[in-house]
Amino acid sequence: MAKKKDGDLVVSSGGGVMRDLVLRFKLIVRLMGDNRVNPLLKLLPVASLAYLFFPFDLISVVPGVSALDDVALVSLGAYMFIEFCPPDVVEEHM
């Protein structure tokens, strides 16, 4: 079993949604700063966050649903970014 180094992210079976969100955010920040991750791939989370600030929505007909598509696109962008990063780099940062 590997020893824990200072600054390592610890993933445990317990915890809640907020803890998982914080760990995922920290992982994304660390991957964004890693030179082994393709620079074009780093545009994915940036573009998904930029979508929040654009004045148009994909679904604007139904009130309340437009907020859900924003959340869905940001979470999809974060998920895809982590999935497309090299697995050994992701494992190292976790």
Buried (B, 14 or more C-beta within 10 A) or exposed (E): EEEEEEEEEEEEEEEEEEEEEEBBEBBBEBBBEBEEBEEEBBEBBEEBEEBEEEEEBEEEEEEEEBEEBBEEBBEEBBBBBBEEBBEEBBEEBB
